[in-house]
Amino acid sequence: MLSLSIGKELEGRYVVLSVLGSGGYATVWRATDRQLNRDVAIKRLLKTGVYSASAELEVLLTEARKHAQLIHTNIVQLYDVIECEGEHLMVMEFVDGASLNELLRKQAKDSEVLPLDRSISILRDVLSGLSFAHDKHIVHRDLSPANILLTSTGISKIADFGIATVIPDSSAGPSSAHGATGNPHFMSPEQQRGEPADQSSDLFMIGIIGYLLLTGTHPYSHPSGLFSVPELLQDCDYIPQSPKPRNEFSSSQQRLFREYAAIIMRLLNRERSGRFGSAREAIIALEAVTPFQECPRCGERLPEHFHFCGFCGADTASPSLAAVAAPPVPSKDVTAEEIVELGFQLSQQRRWEDAIAQYRLALNIDRGNQKAYRNLGFALNRLQRFEEAEIALTQGLELGDEVPSHQASLAHERALARAELKQYDGALEDVIRALQLVPRSVKSRYLLARIHLYRGATDEARREGLEVLRSVPDHAGALRLLDQINEEGRAL
């Protein structure tokens, strides 16, 4: 039987450093990968005695096959499955910060609540990772603050897509055998009743996490202490109070808080039909709280009151920003350029799927239309379909173009897609290429800062963030990025 201990070497490559934690299904160890000079997490499933050795191996490989599909910035990545002394282990990304559970416990102990923008940033990160998993037909079913890890630079990552939480593809239907699997303090009502979990069940659990982020308290924790959380979760007559903004909030902060709270309460609806239809819908609702517009030239999101784009300098009062009617169905004689323009109009209305259909139609007519590839990649990125976006943008870049701004735009969008797919080296090459072509692009400079942050290169991220502020002193994204770096530095 395999014995793990500090200093033990596995596969002549991984050296065990310490125990990270143990749960109901696995123990996780920290190790160093001597070949790639990085720390990793080694996950070992607990022996339950219920399954034979071959069945336990199949359970592990089933989890690994599912988890291997989840390459996203906001999901802990699976690197490999190794065999040591007859036992199989999973090698995973090591996250160098605390769990959300540890952060919330510290805040509660100090009688503090996370800042509103930090709470919403974490919530959006988790929804983003969850949306990607759901697109792969994977339902987590065991979401809780303990399963959300935070890097030292503040990026949130969903962990533990374990044997009790990964179910077959949605096309095959959920398995009722594990209906009540999960943490009883974070289960959806249907899970509490022993019914099979689905994507909507994940959203309910996110609602509990969101409530904790906003208030520091569990929505089903009764003030009297006379009722347990699982008891109230099963009580169909109990409805938690909507979160209330703190007295010290300004009037605008109170408005924002109430709108975010309404989103949380919708996620917490007892009936599946009352929740959002998808994690993507919940993200859109969060983004809609702060009114925005899209630049008519570069497509970047800007506060509604801005008159000029801080990224490309375009006049946002341009008539092209006005709502347009649905474009007509193209006739047989319409050109690819005209169809691309129709798609652009749809993009400005955020009708992304319709826009994508137009761009694909344009490419069926003209495979060499670089603008169609660029716009297609842009729209796919906005829907978080990053793998498709990378393919389209690569095809566009392969066409070549003498206009630097065209190449820069394609490279920027591919860098964004690759960063979300955790292809950080490729993303870095792309965004540097974009900046070489258009050195004054604030948009690409800010993306470069974010990519450095994803890589854990805080000094480089800080440097690029300061460069952004030299061009746009009130750039909200760069200000948040620097605050995040400084906050994590203080915590260390």
N, C-alpha and C positions, 0 to 999 in steps of 0.2 A: 504494500500500500504506500502511495506517495506521501512523504512527510515534508511539509513546507516549513522552513525556518529562516530566520534572518541570515543572510550570507549564502544561502543555497543557490547554486547555479543551475539554470534550466536550459536545456538544448545548447549548452556551450555559449549562450548568448545573453540570457536574462539573469540578473543577480537580484535576489529578493532583498528588499530593504526594510519593509515594515508592514504591519497589518493596517489597512485603511478602514475596514469595518466589516461587520457581519450582519446578515439579515436572515429572513426566513428560508431563503433558497440558496444563498451563496455567501462565500467569504471572499473579500477582495484584498489583494496585497499590492503594495507599491514595489516596483522593481525598476532597475535601470537596464536599458537595451544598449549593450556595449557596442553592437554593430552600427547602430544609427545615432549613438550618443544622445539618447533622450530617455526620460522617465516614462514608464507605462504602468497600467493597472492590470494585474493578473486576476481573473475571475475564476473561482473554483466552485462548482455546484456542490451543495451539501448532499451527502449520501443519506437518502431517506429510508432505504431498505424496502421501499414499496416496489421499485422497479428492478429488473435484472440489469446486469452491467451493459448489455447491448441496448436495452431500452433507455437507460440513462444516457448513453452515448447519443442515441437518436434524438433525445430531448435536447441535449446541448447543441447538436448540429442543426436542429430545426430552429432554435433560437438564433444561432449564428447566421444561418442563411437569411433569415428575416432582417437581422440587425445589419448585415453586410450591405443591404440596399440603402441604409439610412446615412448617407454622406451629406451632412448639412451642418452649418456653423453652430446651430442650436441643438445639436444632438451629439452625445458622446459617441465617438467612432470606434468601431470594431476593427482591429488591425489584422488579427490572425487567430487561428486555432492550432494549438500545439499539443503533442502527445509526450508525456513524461512518465516513465515507469508504469505504462499501461493505463494512465489516466489522461483525459483530455482537458485542457484549460483554454480559456479565452484571453487573448492579449488585446487590451483596449487602451484608448486614449486616457492619459492621466490628466486630471483637472486639478490645477494647483491652488484652488481657493476652497472656501467652505461651502457647505450645502446651504440652500435657502432656509432649511430648518434651523441650522446653527445661527444664521444671521437673524432670523425672526426671534429666536430665543434670546439672543443677546439684546435685541431692541426691547423686548418685553421686560427683561431683567433690569434694563436701564430706564424703564418707563418711557420709552421713546417709540416713535412710529417712523417708518421710512419716508423720505420726501416723496411727494406725489409723482414727480417726473421719473424718479428712480423706480417707484412701484410700477408705473405704467410701462417703463422700458423693459423691466423683467417680465411682466405679463405678456407684452408683445413678443418678446423673444421666445417664450414658451409656446405661445400660440403659433408662431412661425415654424418652429420645429415640429409641433404637433400637426400642422397643416401638411407639411412635407411627408410625415409618416402616414397620415390618412390617405394622401394621394397614392401611396404605395400599398394601400389596403391593409395597413397595420394599425391596430388599436392598442393603446398602451394598457389601459384598464387598472393601473396601479399608480396613478399620478398623486404625488404628495410633495410637500416641501423637502422631504428627505431624498427624493429622487430628482431634484433639480439642483445641479451643481453650478457654482459660480467661479469663473476663472479669476485670477488675481487682477485682471483688467476689467472685471465686471460683466463679462459675457455669460449669459445663462445657457445651460445645456441640460437637456433631458437625458436622464440615465435610466438604466435597469429595464430594458425591454426583455424581461426574463421569461422563464418557462411558464409562469402563471399569468403572464400578461400579453404574450404574442399569440394571436389567434389566426385561423386561416383567412385567406383573402375574402373580402366582403362578398364577392360573387358566389362563394361557397356557403355563406351564411355563418354567423357566429356559433360557437360551440356552447351549448348550455351546460356542459360538464363543469365549467369553471365559472358559473354565473356569479357566485359570491366571493370570488377570489379578490384579494386586495386588502388595503388598510381599512378597517371598519370605520375609522374616523373621517375617511375621505371618499367612501363609496357613494355612488349615485343611488337614489331610491330603488331603481330597478335591480341594481346589484344586491342591495340589502334584502330584496325580496327573493333573491336567488335566480333572477332572470339573467339571460345572457347580456353581456355588455356590448356596446357598439360605439361608433364615433361620438354620438351624442352623450354617452356616459362619460367619455373623456372630458367633454366640454363642461359637464356638471362639476367634475373634480377640479377643473381649471377655475370654475366659479368660486369654489371654496378657497383655493389658493389666492385668487384675486381679492376676495374679502379680507383675508389675512393680511395681504399686502397693504390694502387701504386703511385698515383699522387696527391691525395687530391682534385681533381676536377672531376666534372661529365662529362662523355664522350660526352653528348649531350648539354652541356652548351657552347653556342657560345661566343667566346672572345669579340665580338662586343656588346653583350647584346641586340641585335636587334631581337633576336628570342627566343621564350620560349622553354623549354626542350620538352614538349609534341609536339610542332610544329615540331621540328627536328626529334623526334622519329617517327612521321608519314610521314616525307619526305623520300621517298624511294631512293632519289638521294644523301642524306647526309650520309657520312661515317666519323666517328670520327677519328682523328689522332691516330696512335699507340703511346702508352706512351714512352717517351724518358728518358733514365737514367740520373741521375744528374751528373754534372761535377765532383763532389768530389768523385764519385765512382772509385774504382780501376778497372783495366781492367777485372779482374775476376768477380767483382760485376756487371759491365756493361753487361758482357755476360749473367749472371744469370738473370738480369733484363729484357734483351731483350727476353730471352726464356720464362720467365713468362708473359711478355707483349703479346707474340704471342698466348699464351693460352687464355689470357683475350680477345683478339681480335677475336679468334675463338668462344668463348662464345657469343660475341656480333654480330655474323653474323645475318643479317636480315632474312635469310632463315633458317627455322628449319633444313633442310638437311645439312646446312653448320656448324652447331654446333656439339658438342660432342654427341654421341649416348646416353650417360647417365652420371650421376654425378660420377659414379665409373670410367668411362673413363677419365673424367677431373682430378680426383685424381691421376690416374696412370700417366697422362701427367705431373702433378706437380712433382710427385716423380721421374720421369725420367729426370728432368732437372739436378739434381745432380747424376752423374753416380754412381751406386752402384753394389755390388756383394752380394751374400748370402753365409754365412758360411756353409761349407760342413758338419759340425757336428751338430750345433744347429739351423741353418736356419736364424740367425739374419742378418739384413741388415748392410752392412759396406761400407764405402767409397771405391771407385774402387781401389785406390792406396794402401790400407792396405794389408800387407803381412801376418798378423796374426789377428785372431779374438780377439777383446778386451773383449768378453764375456766368451768364453770358451777356448781361447788360440790355437784353431786349425790353422793349416797352410793353408792359403787361396790359396796358389799356388798348392794345391792338384789337381791332374788330374780330380777328381770328380767334380770340378767346371766348367770344360770345357763343352761347349754345346754338347749335345748328340742327336743322331737321335731319331726320334719318335720310341717308343718301339713297338715291334711286338704285335699283338693280342694274348693273352695267349691261349695256347692249353689246351686241356682237362686235361692233366697230370700235368700242372703247379701247384706249391704249393702256398699257401697264402703268404708265405714269399717272394717268387719270384715276386708275383703281387705287394706286398707292395714296393719292390725295384723298380719296374717299375714306380709306382706312385711317388716315391721319385725323380727319374730322371726327371719326368715331372714337379714336383714342382721346381726343380732347373732351369727349363726353364720358370718358372712362368706360366705354363699351368695348372692353378689351377683346372679348371673344369674337364680336362682330368685326373688329379691326383686324384681328389675326386672320380671319377668313378672307378678308379683302387682300391682305398682303400675300397670302398663299396663292390666291387667284392670280395676282399680278405676276408671281414667280412662275406659275404655270404657263403664262404667256411669254415672259421674258426671264430666263434663268440668269441673265447677267445684270439684273436690276439691283444694284448695290443698295440703293435707298430702301427697297423693299426688305432686304435682309436686315438692314439696320433697324428699321421700324418694327419688324417682326421680332427681333431679339429684344428690343425695348419693351414691347407689349408682353412678351413671354416672361421677362424678368419681373414685371409688375404683378403677374399672376403666380410668381414663385415657381415657374416651370423652368428651372435653371438649366437642366440637362438639354431640353429642347432649344433653349436660348443659345447655349454654347455652340450647338451644332449649326444653327442658322447664322450666327455671327462669324463662325469660322469659315463657312462657305462665302460669306460676304467679304471677309478679309482676303481670301484666296483669289478673289477677282482682281485685286490690285486697283490702285486709283492714284492719280497724280494730285488730287485735292487733299491736302493734309487734314483738313477738318473732317472729311468723310472717314479717313482711316482712323483718326483719333476717336471719333464717335463710336465706331465699331469696336475698337480696342477697349475703350472705356466700358462699354456695355458687357463685353466678354469678361473683362476683369471683375465686374460686379457679379456675374454669374459664377465665375470660377471661385471667387471668394466665398460665396454662399455654399458652394460644393466642397469647400475646404481644400481647394487646389491652390494653396497660397503662393507657391512659387510661380505658377503660371499667371495667377492674378497680378502678382507683383510685376512680372515682365510686361504684361499688357498695359497696366496703368502707367508704368514708366515710359512705355512706347507712346502712349497717348499724350503724355506731358512733353515728350521730345518733339512731337508734331505740333502741339498747341501749348507752349510753355505757360501761358497766362490763364489756363483753365482752372478756375477755383474748384469746379466740380470734381475734376480728376485729382487735384491736390488733396481735397477732403477724402476722396475714396482711398488714396494712398495712405493717409493717416489711419483710416479705419482698418485697412489691410494689415498695417504694422501692428495695430492693436490686437487684431485677431491672432497674429503670430506671437503675441506676447512681447514684442519689441517696443516697450513703452517709451524709451528715449527717442526712438525714431518717430513714433506716433506723436509725441509731444512736439517735436521739432516741426513736423508737417502741419500739425494743428495750429501752431503759432504762425506758420507761413500763410495759412488760410486767413487768419485774423488780421494779418498785415494788409491783405487785399480787401477783406470784408470784416470790419471790426465787430459787427453784431451778428456774425454767422452763428446761428443757434446750434447747429450740429457740432461745430468746432468747439464752441464754449462748453457744451455738454461733455464732449470727449475729454477736454482738459480737466473739467471738474471730476469726471470719472477717474482719470489717472491720479489726480491729486488725492481724491477720497481713498482710493486703494492704497496709495503710498502712506497716508496717515494710519490706515488700518494695520499696515505691516509694521 
